[in-house]
Amino acid sequence: MIECHEVIPGSPRWHALRLPVLTASDIGAAAGVDKHKTPLALSAEKTGLLPPGFENKMMRRGRWFEAAGINAI
């Protein structure tokens, strides 16, 4: 089933709508081929066992260097 919601990507409402469903961003982890998220971590995230805003080392590093990349461009 496809649903349309008028929300801003990245907003708290957007994250809340995506939390309980398997999205394209989750497929690699669900299939066990994502280098940064295991199927167990995905399951914990979707069932609410991981706190909101959970991040791994790669996500944290990406955020740290995001501003530098934008400034370089």
PDB file of N, H, CA, C and O in Angstrom:
ATOM      1  N   MET A   1       0.835  -1.163   0.000  1.00  0.00           N
ATOM      2  CA  MET A   1       0.000   0.000   0.000  1.00  0.00           C
ATOM      3  C   MET A   1       0.893   1.244   0.000  1.00  0.00           C
ATOM      4  O   MET A   1       1.873   1.300   0.743  1.00  0.00           O
ATOM      5  N   ILE A   2       0.571   2.210  -0.803  1.00  0.00           N
ATOM      6  H   ILE A   2      -0.225   2.164  -1.407  1.00  0.00           H
ATOM      7  CA  ILE A   2       1.312   3.459  -0.886  1.00  0.00           C
ATOM      8  C   ILE A   2       0.482   4.558  -0.242  1.00  0.00           C
ATOM      9  O   ILE A   2      -0.702   4.722  -0.535  1.00  0.00           O
ATOM     10  N   GLU A   3       1.137   5.312   0.651  1.00  0.00           N
ATOM     11  H   GLU A   3       2.099   5.178   0.889  1.00  0.00           H
ATOM     12  CA  GLU A   3       0.480   6.434   1.310  1.00  0.00           C
ATOM     13  C   GLU A   3       1.249   7.704   0.981  1.00  0.00           C
ATOM     14  O   GLU A   3       2.473   7.677   0.857  1.00  0.00           O
ATOM     15  N   CYS A   4       0.545   8.802   0.843  1.00  0.00           N
ATOM     16  H   CYS A   4      -0.450   8.824   0.944  1.00  0.00           H
ATOM     17  CA  CYS A   4       1.176  10.100   0.604  1.00  0.00           C
ATOM     18  C   CYS A   4       0.965  10.976   1.831  1.00  0.00           C
ATOM     19  O   CYS A   4      -0.153  11.126   2.324  1.00  0.00           O
ATOM     20  N   HIS A   5       2.057  11.548   2.311  1.00  0.00           N
ATOM     21  H   HIS A   5       2.965  11.426   1.910  1.00  0.00           H
ATOM     22  CA  HIS A   5       2.003  12.454   3.452  1.00  0.00           C
ATOM     23  C   HIS A   5       2.779  13.700   3.087  1.00  0.00           C
ATOM     24  O   HIS A   5       3.879  13.606   2.544  1.00  0.00           O
ATOM     25  N   GLU A   6       2.231  14.853   3.374  1.00  0.00           N
ATOM     26  H   GLU A   6       1.337  14.929   3.815  1.00  0.00           H
ATOM     27  CA  GLU A   6       2.931  16.103   3.100  1.00  0.00           C
ATOM     28  C   GLU A   6       3.747  16.474   4.330  1.00  0.00           C
ATOM     29  O   GLU A   6       3.283  17.190   5.218  1.00  0.00           O
ATOM     30  N   VAL A   7       4.974  15.967   4.357  1.00  0.00           N
ATOM     31  H   VAL A   7       5.351  15.386   3.636  1.00  0.00           H
ATOM     32  CA  VAL A   7       5.891  16.277   5.457  1.00  0.00           C
ATOM     33  C   VAL A   7       7.245  16.632   4.872  1.00  0.00           C
ATOM     34  O   VAL A   7       7.557  16.273   3.737  1.00  0.00           O
ATOM     35  N   ILE A   8       8.029  17.322   5.638  1.00  0.00           N
ATOM     36  H   ILE A   8       7.776  17.614   6.560  1.00  0.00           H
ATOM     37  CA  ILE A   8       9.358  17.717   5.201  1.00  0.00           C
ATOM     38  C   ILE A   8      10.327  16.584   5.504  1.00  0.00           C
ATOM     39  O   ILE A   8      10.441  16.166   6.656  1.00  0.00           O
ATOM     40  N   PRO A   9      11.036  16.071   4.480  1.00  0.00           N
ATOM     41  CA  PRO A   9      12.014  15.004   4.728  1.00  0.00           C
ATOM     42  C   PRO A   9      13.025  15.438   5.793  1.00  0.00           C
ATOM     43  O   PRO A   9      13.552  16.550   5.761  1.00  0.00           O
ATOM     44  N   GLY A  10      13.274  14.538   6.723  1.00  0.00           N
ATOM     45  H   GLY A  10      12.846  13.634   6.749  1.00  0.00           H
ATOM     46  CA  GLY A  10      14.207  14.821   7.806  1.00  0.00           C
ATOM     47  C   GLY A  10      13.560  15.400   9.042  1.00  0.00           C
ATOM     48  O   GLY A  10      14.201  15.487  10.089  1.00  0.00           O
ATOM     49  N   SER A  11      12.291  15.803   8.945  1.00  0.00           N
ATOM     50  H   SER A  11      11.770  15.733   8.095  1.00  0.00           H
ATOM     51  CA  SER A  11      11.599  16.376  10.099  1.00  0.00           C
ATOM     52  C   SER A  11      11.227  15.262  11.089  1.00  0.00           C
ATOM     53  O   SER A  11      11.203  14.089  10.717  1.00  0.00           O
ATOM     54  N   PRO A  12      10.940  15.619  12.334  1.00  0.00           N
ATOM     55  CA  PRO A  12      10.540  14.595  13.309  1.00  0.00           C
ATOM     56  C   PRO A  12       9.314  13.784  12.848  1.00  0.00           C
ATOM     57  O   PRO A  12       9.252  12.575  13.067  1.00  0.00           O
ATOM     58  N   ARG A  13       8.350  14.451  12.216  1.00  0.00           N
ATOM     59  H   ARG A  13       8.400  15.434  12.038  1.00  0.00           H
ATOM     60  CA  ARG A  13       7.171  13.720  11.722  1.00  0.00           C
ATOM     61  C   ARG A  13       7.555  12.744  10.631  1.00  0.00           C
ATOM     62  O   ARG A  13       7.034  11.629  10.585  1.00  0.00           O
ATOM     63  N   TRP A  14       8.449  13.140   9.763  1.00  0.00           N
ATOM     64  H   TRP A  14       8.873  14.045   9.801  1.00  0.00           H
ATOM     65  CA  TRP A  14       8.926  12.274   8.670  1.00  0.00           C
ATOM     66  C   TRP A  14       9.577  11.023   9.259  1.00  0.00           C
ATOM     67  O   TRP A  14       9.307   9.910   8.808  1.00  0.00           O
ATOM     68  N   HIS A  15      10.434  11.207  10.268  1.00  0.00           N
ATOM     69  H   HIS A  15      10.653  12.112  10.634  1.00  0.00           H
ATOM     70  CA  HIS A  15      11.093  10.062  10.908  1.00  0.00           C
ATOM     71  C   HIS A  15      10.063   9.168  11.600  1.00  0.00           C
ATOM     72  O   HIS A  15      10.168   7.942  11.544  1.00  0.00           O
ATOM     73  N   ALA A  16       9.078   9.770  12.247  1.00  0.00           N
ATOM     74  H   ALA A  16       8.993  10.765  12.293  1.00  0.00           H
ATOM     75  CA  ALA A  16       8.050   8.984  12.937  1.00  0.00           C
ATOM     76  C   ALA A  16       7.244   8.139  11.958  1.00  0.00           C
ATOM     77  O   ALA A  16       6.894   7.000  12.267  1.00  0.00           O
ATOM     78  N   LEU A  17       6.949   8.680  10.786  1.00  0.00           N
ATOM     79  H   LEU A  17       7.233   9.605  10.534  1.00  0.00           H
ATOM     80  CA  LEU A  17       6.190   7.926   9.789  1.00  0.00           C
ATOM     81  C   LEU A  17       7.001   6.770   9.220  1.00  0.00           C
ATOM     82  O   LEU A  17       6.441   5.726   8.888  1.00  0.00           O
ATOM     83  N   ARG A  18       8.313   6.945   9.106  1.00  0.00           N
ATOM     84  H   ARG A  18       8.768   7.794   9.376  1.00  0.00           H
ATOM     85  CA  ARG A  18       9.182   5.910   8.534  1.00  0.00           C
ATOM     86  C   ARG A  18       9.561   4.822   9.535  1.00  0.00           C
ATOM     87  O   ARG A  18       9.906   3.710   9.135  1.00  0.00           O
ATOM     88  N   LEU A  19       9.502   5.126  10.818  1.00  0.00           N
ATOM     89  H   LEU A  19       9.222   6.030  11.143  1.00  0.00           H
ATOM     90  CA  LEU A  19      10.002   4.198  11.822  1.00  0.00           C
ATOM     91  C   LEU A  19       9.398   2.794  11.736  1.00  0.00           C
ATOM     92  O   LEU A  19      10.157   1.824  11.723  1.00  0.00           O
ATOM     93  N   PRO A  20       8.080   2.637  11.676  1.00  0.00           N
ATOM     94  CA  PRO A  20       7.536   1.277  11.744  1.00  0.00           C
ATOM     95  C   PRO A  20       7.534   0.495  10.427  1.00  0.00           C
ATOM     96  O   PRO A  20       7.142  -0.672  10.414  1.00  0.00           O
ATOM     97  N   VAL A  21       7.958   1.104   9.331  1.00  0.00           N
ATOM     98  H   VAL A  21       8.276   2.052   9.342  1.00  0.00           H
ATOM     99  CA  VAL A  21       7.884   0.409   8.038  1.00  0.00           C
ATOM    100  C   VAL A  21       9.276   0.133   7.479  1.00  0.00           C
ATOM    101  O   VAL A  21      10.236   0.837   7.792  1.00  0.00           O
ATOM    102  N   LEU A  22       9.367  -0.887   6.659  1.00  0.00           N
ATOM    103  H   LEU A  22       8.587  -1.459   6.404  1.00  0.00           H
ATOM    104  CA  LEU A  22      10.607  -1.226   5.978  1.00  0.00           C
ATOM    105  C   LEU A  22      10.686  -0.371   4.720  1.00  0.00           C
ATOM    106  O   LEU A  22       9.863  -0.505   3.814  1.00  0.00           O
ATOM    107  N   THR A  23      11.679   0.505   4.672  1.00  0.00           N
ATOM    108  H   THR A  23      12.347   0.614   5.408  1.00  0.00           H
ATOM    109  CA  THR A  23      11.830   1.413   3.542  1.00  0.00           C
ATOM    110  C   THR A  23      12.998   0.961   2.670  1.00  0.00           C
ATOM    111  O   THR A  23      13.730   0.040   3.032  1.00  0.00           O
ATOM    112  N   ALA A  24      13.168   1.604   1.534  1.00  0.00           N
ATOM    113  H   ALA A  24      12.574   2.353   1.239  1.00  0.00           H
ATOM    114  CA  ALA A  24      14.272   1.271   0.635  1.00  0.00           C
ATOM    115  C   ALA A  24      15.614   1.419   1.338  1.00  0.00           C
ATOM    116  O   ALA A  24      16.552   0.680   1.038  1.00  0.00           O
ATOM    117  N   SER A  25      15.718   2.352   2.259  1.00  0.00           N
ATOM    118  H   SER A  25      14.956   2.953   2.503  1.00  0.00           H
ATOM    119  CA  SER A  25      16.961   2.552   3.009  1.00  0.00           C
ATOM    120  C   SER A  25      17.282   1.367   3.919  1.00  0.00           C
ATOM    121  O   SER A  25      18.428   1.205   4.340  1.00  0.00           O
ATOM    122  N   ASP A  26      16.291   0.544   4.224  1.00  0.00           N
ATOM    123  H   ASP A  26      15.360   0.675   3.882  1.00  0.00           H
ATOM    124  CA  ASP A  26      16.468  -0.578   5.150  1.00  0.00           C
ATOM    125  C   ASP A  26      16.738  -1.912   4.454  1.00  0.00           C
ATOM    126  O   ASP A  26      17.122  -2.880   5.110  1.00  0.00           O
ATOM    127  N   ILE A  27      16.544  -1.975   3.154  1.00  0.00           N
ATOM    128  H   ILE A  27      16.232  -1.189   2.621  1.00  0.00           H
ATOM    129  CA  ILE A  27      16.611  -3.251   2.457  1.00  0.00           C
ATOM    130  C   ILE A  27      17.959  -3.936   2.602  1.00  0.00           C
ATOM    131  O   ILE A  27      18.014  -5.145   2.828  1.00  0.00           O
ATOM    132  N   GLY A  28      19.049  -3.185   2.475  1.00  0.00           N
ATOM    133  H   GLY A  28      19.004  -2.203   2.291  1.00  0.00           H
ATOM    134  CA  GLY A  28      20.384  -3.782   2.611  1.00  0.00           C
ATOM    135  C   GLY A  28      20.589  -4.425   3.967  1.00  0.00           C
ATOM    136  O   GLY A  28      21.128  -5.528   4.061  1.00  0.00           O
ATOM    137  N   ALA A  29      20.162  -3.740   5.018  1.00  0.00           N
ATOM    138  H   ALA A  29      19.724  -2.844   4.941  1.00  0.00           H
ATOM    139  CA  ALA A  29      20.292  -4.294   6.369  1.00  0.00           C
ATOM    140  C   ALA A  29      19.398  -5.521   6.534  1.00  0.00           C
ATOM    141  O   ALA A  29      19.808  -6.511   7.139  1.00  0.00           O
ATOM    142  N   ALA A  30      18.184  -5.457   6.000  1.00  0.00           N
ATOM    143  H   ALA A  30      17.852  -4.652   5.508  1.00  0.00           H
ATOM    144  CA  ALA A  30      17.261  -6.591   6.109  1.00  0.00           C
ATOM    145  C   ALA A  30      17.819  -7.826   5.389  1.00  0.00           C
ATOM    146  O   ALA A  30      17.607  -8.957   5.825  1.00  0.00           O
ATOM    147  N   ALA A  31      18.535  -7.594   4.281  1.00  0.00           N
ATOM    148  H   ALA A  31      18.707  -6.675   3.927  1.00  0.00           H
ATOM    149  CA  ALA A  31      19.106  -8.702   3.507  1.00  0.00           C
ATOM    150  C   ALA A  31      20.453  -9.151   4.066  1.00  0.00           C
ATOM    151  O   ALA A  31      21.009 -10.150   3.610  1.00  0.00           O
ATOM    152  N   GLY A  32      20.979  -8.425   5.047  1.00  0.00           N
ATOM    153  H   GLY A  32      20.527  -7.614   5.418  1.00  0.00           H
ATOM    154  CA  GLY A  32      22.246  -8.801   5.650  1.00  0.00           C
ATOM    155  C   GLY A  32      23.468  -8.386   4.849  1.00  0.00           C
ATOM    156  O   GLY A  32      24.551  -8.936   5.046  1.00  0.00           O
ATOM    157  N   VAL A  33      23.309  -7.413   3.937  1.00  0.00           N
ATOM    158  H   VAL A  33      22.429  -6.966   3.777  1.00  0.00           H
ATOM    159  CA  VAL A  33      24.436  -6.986   3.109  1.00  0.00           C
ATOM    160  C   VAL A  33      24.875  -5.548   3.384  1.00  0.00           C
ATOM    161  O   VAL A  33      25.784  -5.045   2.724  1.00  0.00           O
ATOM    162  N   ASP A  34      24.251  -4.893   4.335  1.00  0.00           N
ATOM    163  H   ASP A  34      23.513  -5.302   4.871  1.00  0.00           H
ATOM    164  CA  ASP A  34      24.635  -3.522   4.698  1.00  0.00           C
ATOM    165  C   ASP A  34      25.877  -3.593   5.580  1.00  0.00           C
ATOM    166  O   ASP A  34      25.902  -4.330   6.566  1.00  0.00           O
ATOM    167  N   LYS A  35      26.912  -2.824   5.223  1.00  0.00           N
ATOM    168  H   LYS A  35      26.892  -2.226   4.422  1.00  0.00           H
ATOM    169  CA  LYS A  35      28.158  -2.846   5.992  1.00  0.00           C
ATOM    170  C   LYS A  35      28.025  -2.144   7.340  1.00  0.00           C
ATOM    171  O   LYS A  35      28.840  -2.368   8.235  1.00  0.00           O
ATOM    172  N   HIS A  36      27.016  -1.305   7.494  1.00  0.00           N
ATOM    173  H   HIS A  36      26.354  -1.122   6.767  1.00  0.00           H
ATOM    174  CA  HIS A  36      26.931  -0.457   8.665  1.00  0.00           C
ATOM    175  C   HIS A  36      25.771  -0.776   9.596  1.00  0.00           C
ATOM    176  O   HIS A  36      25.704  -0.238  10.701  1.00  0.00           O
ATOM    177  N   LYS A  37      24.857  -1.642   9.170  1.00  0.00           N
ATOM    178  H   LYS A  37      24.911  -2.079   8.273  1.00  0.00           H
ATOM    179  CA  LYS A  37      23.722  -1.986  10.029  1.00  0.00           C
ATOM    180  C   LYS A  37      23.388  -3.455   9.847  1.00  0.00           C
ATOM    181  O   LYS A  37      23.191  -3.920   8.724  1.00  0.00           O
ATOM    182  N   THR A  38      23.325  -4.178  10.941  1.00  0.00           N
ATOM    183  H   THR A  38      23.485  -3.800  11.853  1.00  0.00           H
ATOM    184  CA  THR A  38      22.999  -5.598  10.902  1.00  0.00           C
ATOM    185  C   THR A  38      21.481  -5.784  10.895  1.00  0.00           C
ATOM    186  O   THR A  38      20.741  -4.867  11.252  1.00  0.00           O
ATOM    187  N   PRO A  39      21.019  -6.962  10.492  1.00  0.00           N
ATOM    188  CA  PRO A  39      19.579  -7.221  10.575  1.00  0.00           C
ATOM    189  C   PRO A  39      19.059  -7.079  12.009  1.00  0.00           C
ATOM    190  O   PRO A  39      17.934  -6.627  12.221  1.00  0.00           O
ATOM    191  N   LEU A  40      19.879  -7.464  12.991  1.00  0.00           N
ATOM    192  H   LEU A  40      20.793  -7.830  12.819  1.00  0.00           H
ATOM    193  CA  LEU A  40      19.466  -7.328  14.388  1.00  0.00           C
ATOM    194  C   LEU A  40      19.311  -5.859  14.773  1.00  0.00           C
ATOM    195  O   LEU A  40      18.348  -5.496  15.448  1.00  0.00           O
ATOM    196  N   ALA A  41      20.247  -5.012  14.351  1.00  0.00           N
ATOM    197  H   ALA A  41      21.029  -5.306  13.803  1.00  0.00           H
ATOM    198  CA  ALA A  41      20.144  -3.577  14.650  1.00  0.00           C
ATOM    199  C   ALA A  41      18.912  -2.979  13.972  1.00  0.00           C
ATOM    200  O   ALA A  41      18.227  -2.139  14.556  1.00  0.00           O
ATOM    201  N   LEU A  42      18.631  -3.406  12.751  1.00  0.00           N
ATOM    202  H   LEU A  42      19.187  -4.088  12.277  1.00  0.00           H
ATOM    203  CA  LEU A  42      17.440  -2.930  12.046  1.00  0.00           C
ATOM    204  C   LEU A  42      16.177  -3.327  12.806  1.00  0.00           C
ATOM    205  O   LEU A  42      15.269  -2.514  12.983  1.00  0.00           O
ATOM    206  N   SER A  43      16.125  -4.566  13.247  1.00  0.00           N
ATOM    207  H   SER A  43      16.863  -5.226  13.103  1.00  0.00           H
ATOM    208  CA  SER A  43      14.971  -5.044  14.004  1.00  0.00           C
ATOM    209  C   SER A  43      14.801  -4.253  15.301  1.00  0.00           C
ATOM    210  O   SER A  43      13.688  -3.871  15.662  1.00  0.00           O
ATOM    211  N   ALA A  44      15.911  -4.014  15.996  1.00  0.00           N
ATOM    212  H   ALA A  44      16.815  -4.325  15.703  1.00  0.00           H
ATOM    213  CA  ALA A  44      15.845  -3.250  17.247  1.00  0.00           C
ATOM    214  C   ALA A  44      15.376  -1.823  16.985  1.00  0.00           C
ATOM    215  O   ALA A  44      14.628  -1.252  17.777  1.00  0.00           O
ATOM    216  N   GLU A  45      15.817  -1.260  15.880  1.00  0.00           N
ATOM    217  H   GLU A  45      16.425  -1.725  15.236  1.00  0.00           H
ATOM    218  CA  GLU A  45      15.398   0.101  15.517  1.00  0.00           C
ATOM    219  C   GLU A  45      13.904   0.145  15.212  1.00  0.00           C
ATOM    220  O   GLU A  45      13.200   1.034  15.693  1.00  0.00           O
ATOM    221  N   LYS A  46      13.417  -0.801  14.422  1.00  0.00           N
ATOM    222  H   LYS A  46      13.989  -1.523  14.032  1.00  0.00           H
ATOM    223  CA  LYS A  46      12.015  -0.806  14.003  1.00  0.00           C
ATOM    224  C   LYS A  46      11.051  -1.139  15.132  1.00  0.00           C
ATOM    225  O   LYS A  46       9.892  -0.725  15.101  1.00  0.00           O
ATOM    226  N   THR A  47      11.519  -1.884  16.125  1.00  0.00           N
ATOM    227  H   THR A  47      12.461  -2.221  16.149  1.00  0.00           H
ATOM    228  CA  THR A  47      10.643  -2.258  17.238  1.00  0.00           C
ATOM    229  C   THR A  47      10.772  -1.309  18.420  1.00  0.00           C
ATOM    230  O   THR A  47      10.100  -1.490  19.436  1.00  0.00           O
ATOM    231  N   GLY A  48      11.629  -0.299  18.297  1.00  0.00           N
ATOM    232  H   GLY A  48      12.175  -0.152  17.472  1.00  0.00           H
ATOM    233  CA  GLY A  48      11.767   0.689  19.350  1.00  0.00           C
ATOM    234  C   GLY A  48      12.738   0.315  20.451  1.00  0.00           C
ATOM    235  O   GLY A  48      12.787   0.994  21.477  1.00  0.00           O
ATOM    236  N   LEU A  49      13.520  -0.753  20.268  1.00  0.00           N
ATOM    237  H   LEU A  49      13.480  -1.305  19.434  1.00  0.00           H
ATOM    238  CA  LEU A  49      14.490  -1.140  21.282  1.00  0.00           C
ATOM    239  C   LEU A  49      15.722  -0.236  21.283  1.00  0.00           C
ATOM    240  O   LEU A  49      16.386  -0.099  22.311  1.00  0.00           O
ATOM    241  N   LEU A  50      16.031   0.375  20.156  1.00  0.00           N
ATOM    242  H   LEU A  50      15.492   0.264  19.321  1.00  0.00           H
ATOM    243  CA  LEU A  50      17.097   1.368  20.097  1.00  0.00           C
ATOM    244  C   LEU A  50      16.464   2.733  20.275  1.00  0.00           C
ATOM    245  O   LEU A  50      15.383   2.984  19.742  1.00  0.00           O
ATOM    246  N   PRO A  51      17.114   3.619  21.014  1.00  0.00           N
ATOM    247  CA  PRO A  51      16.531   4.946  21.223  1.00  0.00           C
ATOM    248  C   PRO A  51      16.467   5.746  19.930  1.00  0.00           C
ATOM    249  O   PRO A  51      17.288   5.533  19.038  1.00  0.00           O
ATOM    250  N   PRO A  52      15.512   6.662  19.809  1.00  0.00           N
ATOM    251  CA  PRO A  52      15.441   7.519  18.622  1.00  0.00           C
ATOM    252  C   PRO A  52      16.745   8.290  18.478  1.00  0.00           C
ATOM    253  O   PRO A  52      17.352   8.715  19.461  1.00  0.00           O
ATOM    254  N   GLY A  53      17.151   8.456  17.248  1.00  0.00           N
ATOM    255  H   GLY A  53      16.658   8.111  16.450  1.00  0.00           H
ATOM    256  CA  GLY A  53      18.385   9.182  16.995  1.00  0.00           C
ATOM    257  C   GLY A  53      19.628   8.325  17.127  1.00  0.00           C
ATOM    258  O   GLY A  53      20.741   8.852  17.115  1.00  0.00           O
ATOM    259  N   PHE A  54      19.465   7.017  17.252  1.00  0.00           N
ATOM    260  H   PHE A  54      18.561   6.589  17.262  1.00  0.00           H
ATOM    261  CA  PHE A  54      20.624   6.129  17.320  1.00  0.00           C
ATOM    262  C   PHE A  54      21.490   6.341  16.088  1.00  0.00           C
ATOM    263  O   PHE A  54      20.988   6.484  14.973  1.00  0.00           O
ATOM    264  N   GLU A  55      22.782   6.357  16.306  1.00  0.00           N
ATOM    265  H   GLU A  55      23.190   6.241  17.212  1.00  0.00           H
ATOM    266  CA  GLU A  55      23.699   6.484  15.181  1.00  0.00           C
ATOM    267  C   GLU A  55      24.893   5.578  15.390  1.00  0.00           C
ATOM    268  O   GLU A  55      25.287   5.292  16.521  1.00  0.00           O
ATOM    269  N   ASN A  56      25.463   5.132  14.284  1.00  0.00           N
ATOM    270  H   ASN A  56      25.144   5.365  13.365  1.00  0.00           H
ATOM    271  CA  ASN A  56      26.671   4.334  14.378  1.00  0.00           C
ATOM    272  C   ASN A  56      27.878   5.223  14.084  1.00  0.00           C
ATOM    273  O   ASN A  56      27.720   6.418  13.835  1.00  0.00           O
ATOM    274  N   LYS A  57      29.069   4.653  14.111  1.00  0.00           N
ATOM    275  H   LYS A  57      29.197   3.682  14.313  1.00  0.00           H
ATOM    276  CA  LYS A  57      30.291   5.428  13.898  1.00  0.00           C
ATOM    277  C   LYS A  57      30.306   6.130  12.541  1.00  0.00           C
ATOM    278  O   LYS A  57      30.719   7.285  12.442  1.00  0.00           O
ATOM    279  N   MET A  58      29.860   5.440  11.507  1.00  0.00           N
ATOM    280  H   MET A  58      29.525   4.502  11.588  1.00  0.00           H
ATOM    281  CA  MET A  58      29.890   6.022  10.161  1.00  0.00           C
ATOM    282  C   MET A  58      28.927   7.209  10.046  1.00  0.00           C
ATOM    283  O   MET A  58      29.254   8.209   9.407  1.00  0.00           O
ATOM    284  N   MET A  59      27.759   7.106  10.651  1.00  0.00           N
ATOM    285  H   MET A  59      27.492   6.294  11.170  1.00  0.00           H
ATOM    286  CA  MET A  59      26.801   8.209  10.606  1.00  0.00           C
ATOM    287  C   MET A  59      27.358   9.421  11.335  1.00  0.00           C
ATOM    288  O   MET A  59      27.235  10.552  10.863  1.00  0.00           O
ATOM    289  N   ARG A  60      27.973   9.180  12.489  1.00  0.00           N
ATOM    290  H   ARG A  60      28.073   8.262  12.873  1.00  0.00           H
ATOM    291  CA  ARG A  60      28.560  10.273  13.268  1.00  0.00           C
ATOM    292  C   ARG A  60      29.691  10.943  12.492  1.00  0.00           C
ATOM    293  O   ARG A  60      29.766  12.171  12.451  1.00  0.00           O
ATOM    294  N   ARG A  61      30.563  10.160  11.880  1.00  0.00           N
ATOM    295  H   ARG A  61      30.502   9.163  11.913  1.00  0.00           H
ATOM    296  CA  ARG A  61      31.666  10.703  11.090  1.00  0.00           C
ATOM    297  C   ARG A  61      31.139  11.515   9.913  1.00  0.00           C
ATOM    298  O   ARG A  61      31.678  12.577   9.603  1.00  0.00           O
ATOM    299  N   GLY A  62      30.106  11.034   9.265  1.00  0.00           N
ATOM    300  H   GLY A  62      29.667  10.171   9.516  1.00  0.00           H
ATOM    301  CA  GLY A  62      29.518  11.760   8.141  1.00  0.00           C
ATOM    302  C   GLY A  62      28.986  13.114   8.554  1.00  0.00           C
ATOM    303  O   GLY A  62      29.144  14.097   7.829  1.00  0.00           O
ATOM    304  N   ARG A  63      28.355  13.171   9.721  1.00  0.00           N
ATOM    305  H   ARG A  63      28.227  12.373  10.310  1.00  0.00           H
ATOM    306  CA  ARG A  63      27.842  14.440  10.209  1.00  0.00           C
ATOM    307  C   ARG A  63      28.971  15.403  10.556  1.00  0.00           C
ATOM    308  O   ARG A  63      28.866  16.602  10.298  1.00  0.00           O
ATOM    309  N   TRP A  64      30.058  14.882  11.145  1.00  0.00           N
ATOM    310  H   TRP A  64      30.143  13.908  11.355  1.00  0.00           H
ATOM    311  CA  TRP A  64      31.201  15.721  11.496  1.00  0.00           C
ATOM    312  C   TRP A  64      31.807  16.371  10.258  1.00  0.00           C
ATOM    313  O   TRP A  64      32.181  17.543  10.285  1.00  0.00           O
ATOM    314  N   PHE A  65      31.904  15.611   9.179  1.00  0.00           N
ATOM    315  H   PHE A  65      31.601  14.658   9.157  1.00  0.00           H
ATOM    316  CA  PHE A  65      32.576  16.109   7.980  1.00  0.00           C
ATOM    317  C   PHE A  65      31.636  16.759   6.960  1.00  0.00           C
ATOM    318  O   PHE A  65      32.091  17.258   5.931  1.00  0.00           O
ATOM    319  N   GLU A  66      30.353  16.754   7.234  1.00  0.00           N
ATOM    320  H   GLU A  66      29.984  16.348   8.070  1.00  0.00           H
ATOM    321  CA  GLU A  66      29.383  17.312   6.302  1.00  0.00           C
ATOM    322  C   GLU A  66      29.654  18.792   6.019  1.00  0.00           C
ATOM    323  O   GLU A  66      29.666  19.208   4.860  1.00  0.00           O
ATOM    324  N   ALA A  67      29.865  19.569   7.045  1.00  0.00           N
ATOM    325  H   ALA A  67      29.855  19.231   7.986  1.00  0.00           H
ATOM    326  CA  ALA A  67      30.107  20.999   6.852  1.00  0.00           C
ATOM    327  C   ALA A  67      31.395  21.243   6.067  1.00  0.00           C
ATOM    328  O   ALA A  67      31.447  22.127   5.213  1.00  0.00           O
ATOM    329  N   ALA A  68      32.424  20.463   6.357  1.00  0.00           N
ATOM    330  H   ALA A  68      32.381  19.744   7.051  1.00  0.00           H
ATOM    331  CA  ALA A  68      33.696  20.622   5.630  1.00  0.00           C
ATOM    332  C   ALA A  68      33.509  20.313   4.153  1.00  0.00           C
ATOM    333  O   ALA A  68      34.059  21.009   3.300  1.00  0.00           O
ATOM    334  N   GLY A  69      32.744  19.286   3.845  1.00  0.00           N
ATOM    335  H   GLY A  69      32.296  18.720   4.538  1.00  0.00           H
ATOM    336  CA  GLY A  69      32.482  18.945   2.437  1.00  0.00           C
ATOM    337  C   GLY A  69      31.720  20.026   1.725  1.00  0.00           C
ATOM    338  O   GLY A  69      32.030  20.362   0.582  1.00  0.00           O
ATOM    339  N   ILE A  70      30.718  20.581   2.392  1.00  0.00           N
ATOM    340  H   ILE A  70      30.466  20.308   3.321  1.00  0.00           H
ATOM    341  CA  ILE A  70      29.928  21.648   1.783  1.00  0.00           C
ATOM    342  C   ILE A  70      30.807  22.884   1.560  1.00  0.00           C
ATOM    343  O   ILE A  70      30.730  23.521   0.510  1.00  0.00           O
ATOM    344  N   ASN A  71      31.640  23.218   2.547  1.00  0.00           N
ATOM    345  H   ASN A  71      31.703  22.700   3.400  1.00  0.00           H
ATOM    346  CA  ASN A  71      32.546  24.369   2.400  1.00  0.00           C
ATOM    347  C   ASN A  71      33.549  24.150   1.279  1.00  0.00           C
ATOM    348  O   ASN A  71      33.899  25.099   0.577  1.00  0.00           O
ATOM    349  N   ALA A  72      34.015  22.933   1.098  1.00  0.00           N
ATOM    350  H   ALA A  72      33.731  22.163   1.668  1.00  0.00           H
ATOM    351  CA  ALA A  72      34.986  22.637   0.043  1.00  0.00           C
ATOM    352  C   ALA A  72      34.374  22.809  -1.340  1.00  0.00           C
ATOM    353  O   ALA A  72      35.056  23.209  -2.284  1.00  0.00           O
ATOM    354  N   ILE A  73      33.099  22.510  -1.453  1.00  0.00           N
ATOM    355  H   ILE A  73      32.544  22.185  -0.687  1.00  0.00           H
ATOM    356  CA  ILE A  73      32.425  22.636  -2.760  1.00  0.00           C
ATOM    357  C   ILE A  73      32.219  24.077  -3.064  1.00  0.00           C
ATOM    358  O   ILE A  73      31.671  24.414  -4.113  1.00  0.00           O
TER     359      ILE A  73
END
